[in-house]
Amino acid sequence: MMRVLLAAADDAFAAALQRVLERRGFWAESAGDGRRVLDALQLGATDVCLLDADLRVLDGLTVLRRAREGGAAVPVMVMAAASPAARRTWLEAGADDIVGKPFDIDEVVARLGALHRRLSGGPLVEGPRCGPLSMDALSGMFYLDGELLVLSPRERGFLRALLVRPGFVVPRDRLVRAVFGDAPAPGALDVLTCRLRRKLQGGGVRLRTVRGCGYLVEAQPQPQSQSPSLTGSA
């Protein structure tokens, strides 16, 4: 059973999340005092830490920085409604993953399991893949060249529908049903497509629009470096 340290100062929130995690098969313990959380991370007394920014005595960012400076290697997922700049700050401080607030509990559970397996050397159960893009069949999380892709539930649903048949067109109406379940707001699928293209950019995978038909995902061949020609004078 995976041990989760739930670090949050809001006792009611922590208790509710702890109950949910325990129902999902985790062993969960909550702590709202930053000093206690830091001690647990330094001792390696948990398998993974779900860390909130708001803690008593020491805030979450300070706890994370001190833990990493002291050599603590416990995987840490941060709960934060953060701007891109704030996310970079957390990652630079040593966060392994960040989940935005408000979050979907199913996503948190899936990402906790994927994070623990990836960082502890546990096996990923590979699902569909396209070139360097793969999906872990157990957690439903996506990896690009072995690195976790931070995706929203709808972005994951979009990619999952495309990876069923990589290289083949998936009709737009089928994607709408798979991602939204009903009629989305006008342009919602196009916005989602743009976001995914940015996240996949430079990763060796391309999301293509086939006008009038739908979308497909395909691996991009990597350019081969050419050796410089050798010239000499007689």
Buried (B, 14 or more C-beta within 10 A) or exposed (E): EBBBBBBBBBEEBBEEBBEBBBEBEBEBBBBBBBBBBBBBBBEEEBBBBBBBBBBBBBBBBBBBBBBBEEEBEBBBBBBBEBEEEBBEBBEEBBBBBBBBEEBEEEBBBBBBBBBBBBBEEEEBEEBBBBBBBBBBEBBBBBBBEEEBBBBBBBBBBBBBBBBEEBEEBBEBEBBBEBBBEEEBEEEBBEEBBEBBEEBBEEBBBBBBBEEEEBBBBBBEEEEEEEEEEEEEEE
